[in-house]
Amino acid sequence: MDTVRAYVGLTKARIIEQLLVVTVPAMMLAQRGIPSVWLILATLVGGTMAAASAHALNCVADADIDAKMKRTARRPTAQGSVSPRNALVFGLALGALSAVWLWLTTNLLSALLSLAAIAFYVLVYTLLLKRRTSQNIVWGGAAGCMPVVIGWSAVTGTVEWPALVMFGIIFFWTPPHFWALAMKYKDDYAAAEVPMLPVVATPRQVSVRIVAYAWVMVAWTLLLAPVTSWIYLGFALVAGAYFVVMAHRLHTGVKAGREVSPMRLFHLSNLYLCGLFLAVAVDAAVGLPTVI
């Protein structure tokens, strides 16, 4: 049982949950309704295996720095409960299975996109960017945007502009989300010599960028107006305004030299993204006329 728990730990299941949350709404928007239950399940199974593969391979590459950080010290490869070789084989096998599964149950494009997401996360983010630049999470976060594109392609066999808009929403959401977390665990990243932005920049510089990305993200969400109704647009405006206010509140506290709680924004960002994509799903299911 401990062995099974260790291998499940390699997959970072909590992160996968959030990736799956955005996949189904993307599929519903592509369908302009509710796709078949089989297609949804097949896409989620393939997406789960792809994300688990990327995370397992990330654990192999980052075992040394994970062991130095309190937040990640209990990961299986950091503890030694799974050997690097076994974790590598596990991650590669999951990646291959995800691609074959998606090819057989959805289409070739979705399978290739899943492989591209795994490769980008491991080769570009983990091995190239993470230890070298404070922009690591900005560009490396693109891998986490892929589930919406894979979901869209599973339904349509193509990648159309609404899928790219949803990709952009998650892309601009990732920096304020992760930098808020990194502000909390700044000492962890410093100990591991990972140049996350809060390690190499002042708190004020970090909070300024969080505010900037929050504004861009909220503005970007409105680009879905041509394919959604007032249900989505109303939520995007209200929830987006609240997110921007909270980002400004964090910046104001930092600027004034007060003790701030960046984790409040971190947890809010999770709720915001889930709520926004839930609004996409509801909008697609209800099928009201589009705003534009």
N, C-alpha and C positions, 0 to 999 in steps of 0.2 A: 504493500500500500504506500509506503514511503517513497518507493521508486516511482510509482505512478504519479504521486503528488509532485515529485521533483521534475518530472518531464512536463507535467501541466504547468509548473512554475516557469519553465522556459518560454512558454507561449505568451506570457503576460496577458492573461485572459481578460483582466479588467479593461485594458486598452482595446482589445478586440471587440468588446461589447459596444464601445462607442463607435467604432468603425462600422459595425453592422447597423447601428441605429440610423446612420445616414444613407446606407445602401438602399433600403426598402423605399423611402420617400423618393429617391432618385428614379427608381424603377417605376413607381407609380406616376411620377410626372412624365416619364418617357411614354408610358402606356396611356396617359390621360385617363387613368382609372386604376383598377386593381389587376395586376398581372395574375397569371395562373399560380396557384399555390405551389405547384411543382417547380415552376421556374424560380419563384422566390426562394424556396428551400434549397434548390440546387445552387443558386448564386450565393446564398449565405454560407452553405457548406464549403464551396470553393473559396469564397472570400476568407472564411475562418482559417482554412488550411494555409492560404497564402500569407495571411497576417502572422499566423503561428510560426510559419517557416522563417519569415523575416525576423521575428523577435528571437527565435532560437539562435539563428545565426548571429544576431546582434549580441546575444549573451556570450557566445564563443569569443567574438572579437573584443568585447568589453569586459571580460572576466577580471582583468587586472585592475581596471578603474572601479568596477562595481564593488570589488572587495575593499576599496578605500573609502567608500561612501556609505554612511549610515542608512540612507534610503534604499540602497540596492545591495547591501552586504549579504542579505539572505537569499539572493538569487542562486539557483542551483550550481551554476558554473563558478560563481564567486565563493561559495561554500565548499565546493568540491564534491557535492553529492551526485553530480553528473560529470563525467570526464569530458574534456573538450572534444575528443574524437567522437564519442557517442552523441554529444549535442550537435556536432557538425553533421553527422550522418542523419540524425533525426530531422534537422532543419532542411537539409537538401532533399530528403525523401518527401517531406511535407510539401515542399515547393514543387517537386515533380508531380506529385499526386494532385495538387491543386490545379495545375495547368491541364493535366490529362482529364480531370473531372470536369472542369469548365468547358473544355473543348467538346467532350462527349455530351454534356447536358445543356450547354448554352450555345456557344459558337467559338470559332478560332480566335476572333478579335479579343474576346473577354479573356481567353487563356493567355494570349500574348501580353495583354495589359497587366495581368496578375504577375507574370514573370518579370515584366518591366518594373513593377512596383517593388518586388522583392529585391531585384538587382540594384535599384536606385537607393533603397533604404540601407542595404548592406554595403555596397561598394562606394556610393557617393556620400551618403550621410555618415555612416559609421566609420568607414575606413579613410575617407578623404577629408571630410569637413569637420567632424565633431571635435577632433583634437587640434585643429589648425586655425580655426577662425571663429570669431564671435557671431558670424552670420550663419553658423552651422544650422541652427533650427529654422532659419528663414528659408533657405533653399532646400535643406534636407527634409523639411516638413512637407514638401511636395509629395512624398511617398504616401503620407497619410491622407492626401486628397484623392487618391486613386479609387477608393471604393465607390464613389459616386459615378465616376466614369465607367468603371466595370459594370455597375448596376445598370446604367443607361445602355451600354453596349449589349448587355445580356438580353435586353428587351428589343432593341432596334437593330442590332448588328452593325451600328455605326456610332460615331461620336459627334453629336451635334452641339450647337452653341449653348443651349441651356446646361448641358453637362459641364461645359467649360466654365460657365458662370458659377455653378455649384462647386467646381474644383477651386475657383478663385475665392469663394466665400471661406472655405476651410483653409486655404493658403494664407489669407490675411488674418484669419482667426488664430492660427497657430502661434505666431510670435507673442501677442499679448497673453495668451493662455499659458504658454510655456515660460515666458519671462517672469510672470507672476510666481510660478512655482520655483523658478531658479532664484528669485529674490529670497525666498524662504530658505532654500538649501544652498545659498551662496558658498558657505564654508565647506560644504561637501564637495562641490565642484572645484573649489580652489585646492582642496586637499588632493583631489585626483588630477589636478593640473588640466582640467577641461575648461577652455576659455568661453564659457557661457557669458552672455553679455553682462549680467550682474557682477561677474568676477572681474571683468576688465574695464567696466565703465562705472561712473558714479550712480548712486540711486536716482538722482535727478535726471541724468541722461537716459536711464532705463525707463523711467516713468514717462518722459517726454515721448519716447518711441512707442510705448504702450498706447498712449493717447492717440498718436498719429495713426497707428495701425487700426485702432478701434474706429476712428472716423472713416478710414478707407474701407474697412470691412463693412460697416453699416451702409455706406454709399453703394458698395458693390452688390449688396443683397437686393437693392432696388432694381437691379438689371433683370431680375426675373419677372418684372411686372408684365411684359408682353405675353407670358405664358401662364400667369396666375391671376386670381381674382382678388377682391378686396379682403378675403379671409387671410391669405398669406401677406399681402401688402400691409394690412393693418397691424398684424403681429410684428412684421419686420420693422415697422416704424416705431411702435411703442417699445418693444423689447430692445431694439437697437438704441433708441434714445436713452433708455435706462442703463444699458451697458456703457455708453459713452459717458454718462454722468458719473458712474462708478469709477471709470478709468480716470476721469478728471479729479475725482475725490481722492484717489490714490496719489495722483501727482501733486495735488494741493498739500496733502499731508507730508509728502516727501520734501517738497519745496519749503515748507514751514519748519522742517526739522523734527516733526512729531514722529512718534513710533507708529508705524502703519502695519496693516495686516494684509499683505498681498494675497494670502490664501483665500480671502473673501472674494477677490476678483477671479482667482483661479476656479473656485467652485462655481461662481456665477457663470463663468465662461462655459463650463460643462452644461449647465442648465440652459443657457442661452442657445447653444448649438443644437441641443436635443429639441428644445422648443421650436426653434426655427424650422428644422427639418420635419418635425411633427406637423407644423403649419403647412409645409409643402405637401405632406401626405394627405392631410384633411382636405386641402384645396383641390388636389387631384381627384380624390374620392367623391367630393361633392359635385364637382364639375360645373361650377358657376361660370358665366362669361368672363373672359379676361379683362383686366383693367384697361389695356390698350388694344 
